C-alpha cells in the first residue's frame, strides 16, 4: 500500500514539470497565486508609502 502511494506521488512529481513545460496555459494557471500575492503586496506597499507621505506633509505643515 505504501509503495502505491509513493509511486503515485512520484508520478505526479514527474508529470507536473512535463505538463508545465508542454502547455503554457497550465503554467499561467499554476503561477496565478504567486502573481496575486505580489499584486496584493504591491498594493499594501503603496498604501504604506501614501500614509508616510501624508503624515510627513502634516508634520511639515504644522511646523511651518
N, C-alpha and C positions, 0 to 999 in steps of 0.2 A: 504494500500500500504506500509506504513512504517512497519507494522507488518511482511509483507512478506520479506522485506529487512532484518529486524532483525533476523527472522527465518533462512534465507539463510546464513547470516554471522555467526550465531551461529552454524549452521550445519557444515560449513566449519571449524570453530574453533575446533569443537569436532572431525571432521574427520581427520584433518591433523596429530594430535598426534597418532591416531589409525593407519593410513596408515604408518606413520614414524616408528612405533613400529613393524608393521607386515611385511613390505618389506624393508630389509636393502638396496637394490639398490636405493630406493626412498630416503632413509636417506642420502646416499652418494651424490646423485644429489642435495638434499636440502642444504647440508652443503658445497658444492663446492665453492660458492662465499667466504665463510669465509676463506677457505684454500688458495684460490687465493690471497686474500688480505694479508694474513700472509706471503705468499711467496714473494709478492712484497715488503712488509715491511722489510723482512729479507734481500732481495737483496739491498734495499736502505741503510739499516744499514751497510751492508758490504762495500758498496761504500763509505760511510762516514768514516768508520774505515780505509779503504785503503788511503783515502785522508789525514787523520790525520797522519798516519804512514809516508807517502811520504813527507808531509810538515815538520814533525819532523826530518826526515833524512836530508832534505835540510837545515834546520835551524842548526842542529848539525854539519853537514858537513861544513857549511860556517864559523863556529866559531873555527874549529879545526886548 
